[in-house]
């Protein structure tokens, strides 16, 4: 009996159940989840001990508001280049850079001598830690089966509350139970360093990125944020940016009002 011709372009069989998901997808997901958790742990420490900075450096409520605004604004601009970096050098290398830079800047807050040094370290530390979110999200998206991408990327977001959870427990334990100076809580950031070995050893580079590199031509323009504002992507870019902005606004308002402003003695006197 004649066999029908085999179509070489036939796509791989779609993965429809959890049992069909390759182990590599789960491995990549959990490695990235650890990264998001550590990044938010480092970010949370500053918020948790911000009242101590107010006392030591004589900041008032207005100062805190301006310092938070300035550091986040500059970090936001710097973070726009994270996507460009990951497209140029790869997801894995970008994640390693973020992992090793974060402890340096966050750990420096333990010895920062003045307000300016605090703001610089805070800005760079948040930028490095904040890079974990888009890099890990991209990595998980590209490694997950299409049917389960929404599930994997959604669950990845639990790294935010997990980071806050561990930071809250460890900071309180170090200060109240061990009697350690609050400044040294920033040294918790160095727990991030061994995670770099995990990335180097077990996280594979994104196949999607590798395939894109193989197809790249000499005349192909380099990755740039300006592409997002081209006619083809402008509407989607603005829509997604607006959604992310509103989410971040609500998140930041909740965190800063609850942990910074209500903790301020100046607010309590009003």
HELIX and SHEET records of a PDB file:
HELIX    1   1 UNK A   18  UNK A   20  5                                   3    
HELIX    2   2 UNK A   23  UNK A   48  1                                  26    
HELIX    3   3 UNK A   50  UNK A   57  1                                   8    
HELIX    4   4 UNK A   61  UNK A   79  1                                  19    
HELIX    5   5 UNK A   82  UNK A   89  1                                   8    
HELIX    6   6 UNK A   91  UNK A  108  1                                  18    
HELIX    7   7 UNK A  115  UNK A  143  1                                  29    
HELIX    8   8 UNK A  146  UNK A  148  5                                   3    
HELIX    9   9 UNK A  149  UNK A  156  1                                   8    
HELIX   10  10 UNK A  158  UNK A  172  1                                  15    
HELIX   11  11 UNK A  173  UNK A  177  3                                   5    
HELIX   12  12 UNK A  182  UNK A  192  5                                  11    
HELIX   13  13 UNK A  193  UNK A  202  1                                  10    
HELIX   14  14 UNK A  207  UNK A  215  1                                   9    
HELIX   15  15 UNK A  225  UNK A  229  5                                   5    
HELIX   16  16 UNK A  234  UNK A  256  1                                  23    
HELIX   17  17 UNK A  257  UNK A  261  3                                   5    
HELIX   18  18 UNK A  265  UNK A  268  1                                   4    
END                                                                             
